[in-house]
Amino acid sequence: MKKSNVSLPLADEKLLVIRITALWALNEAGLGGMLHLVRSPFTGIFVGGTAVILISLIGFFSSKPAASILKSLVVVLLIKGIVSPQSPLPAYLAVSFQGVLGALLFQWIPSFRISAFVVGTLALLEAALQKLLVLTILFGMPLWKSVNEFTDYVLKGLGLLGSATEGQGALWLAGLYIGVYGIVGVLIGWLAGSLPAEVLAASQRLVLPEIGPAAGKPTAFSENKRRRFWQKPAFWWTMGTLFALMAIPFLIPGASQHFQPVWLLARVLAVIGVWYFLLSPVLLYLLNRFLAKKMPRYQEEVEEALLLLPVLRTYLRAAWTETQSLKGVFRIKEWAVRVIAYALMHSSKIK
């Protein structure tokens, strides 16, 4: 794989990759878990963008990009399940897509910068499309019809409604949302392609901050058996209520018009209920079984990454304090460069 004309630091490749993997896991389990809790619509930009940068760094430092990225992906998924069990299934799908995409492109495309650019763009576009797909499955086409009617009403009030804009509000909003993600993806891809040289240069000029002993031990998967979803009374109450509501238009003649809002609400609740009580638990169970089988093989990497998390949090705080003289995007970029550089410098100290 063709890479930038910079020399690798005097550290073992395995150590470099595991330190970057730990940063990736911290991003997914820490920042990702927090944003999923507050249901941020821009989780994909922050978490996905950071993941693209870290995947690109693994591809840059590894002699076998595909194998290293896929191995790191499994480690990240294991740690995500340990540290951030509240993350929904789409979060696992998104990070898996990013990892597999990075493994394929960094292996197949000779140019590192082109690979990083394509990975960044496609990963962010996938994040936007995934959110729109979830909304469509959840609320159905009536959601977009309502958006069209609302935008038509607003534009008509402003005197801006025309034949080209009538009934196109949902399409414009969806296009704008995808466009924002696409532009950010292009910027992230460009940044990911140029970042390794900056990180290596920073590792030569920076002094590693002093840190205390890394406290804590790796957390094991919980052995407490939880009740299956079908054993919970809430499951049967929810499903019974939903089916009763959905049956009203068929049981009562002429009720379809009067009960249209109830029907729509029942549909939304039914999709949520089926997803929350049936599909998501089953798929997460299968995923956890797959990861549990992989755990013995990756035990060493998972434990080392988990032990690194407190150290990396210290570097996050130290780098943020050191960059307080900078403002805005410049501070964020310098902060990211320092954090990654500190992680690599830390790897060279622990042999």
Sequence and secondary structure as in RCSB ss.txt:
>XXXX:A:sequence
MKKSNVSLPLADEKLLVIRITALWALNEAGLGGMLHLVRSPFTGIFVGGTAVILISLIGFFSSKPAASILKSLVV
VLLIKGIVSPQSPLPAYLAVSFQGVLGALLFQWIPSFRISAFVVGTLALLEAALQKLLVLTILFGMPLWKSVNEF
TDYVLKGLGLLGSATEGQGALWLAGLYIGVYGIVGVLIGWLAGSLPAEVLAASQRLVLPEIGPAAGKPTAFSENK
RRRFWQKPAFWWTMGTLFALMAIPFLIPGASQHFQPVWLLARVLAVIGVWYFLLSPVLLYLLNRFLAKKMPRYQE
EVEEALLLLPVLRTYLRAAWTETQSLKGVFRIKEWAVRVIAYALMHSSKIK
>XXXX:A:secstr
 B  S    SS HHHHHHHHHHHHHHIIIIIIHHHHHTT TTHIIIIIHHHHHHHHHHHHH SSHHHHHHHHHHH
HHHHHHHH TT  HHHHHHHHHHHHHHHHHHHH SBHHHHHHHHHHHHHHHHHHHHHHHHHHHH HHHHHHHHHH
HHHHHHHTT   TTTTT HHHHHHHHHHHHHHHHHHHHHHHHHHHHHHHHHHHHH                    
   GGGSHHHHHHHHHHHHHHHHHHHSTTHHHHTHHHHHHHHHHHHHHHIIIIIHHHHHHHHHHHHHHHTTTTHH
HHHHHHHHHHHHHHHHHHHHHHTTTS HHHHHHHHHHHHHHHHHHHHHH  
